[in-house]
Amino acid sequence: MSLSDRLDELRQSVPGCTLVSFGELSSGLALRTSASKPYKHEYLEEILHQADFNFALSDFVCAGNDLVVVATPDEVRIFVRSITQDSDVICCVCDTAADVPLIVRAAQRLLLEMSRAA
């Protein structure tokens, strides 16, 4: 199963999830994305920039954090960073915070499988 297929599967397994993207924090690039509607490239860049900023701030306060959740009035952004490759991240956009635990488990599992395959 390809990475694109895995991202589609993750997004479709959570009813309130509209976007799942695999990206690289160091380059700021969204490498693969699964979305239920079209998103502009600038939006994906904003999401990755927000993930990078929040992980940098989190690392400053407490090293080793692999999860950041940002709630806005319109959506919940969930960033799960790989524990083996600090630059790899899965970014998800969901309707509610109730989706966080399911997204986190699925994203961590996917990142771990990716690191084992590399």
Secondary structure, 3 states (H helix, E strand, C coil): CCHHHHHHHHHHHCCCEEEEEEEECCCCEEEEEEECCCCCHHHHHHHHHHHHHHHHHHHHHCCCCCEEEEECCCCEEEEEECCCCCCEEEEEEECCHHHHHHHHHHHHHHHHHHHHHC
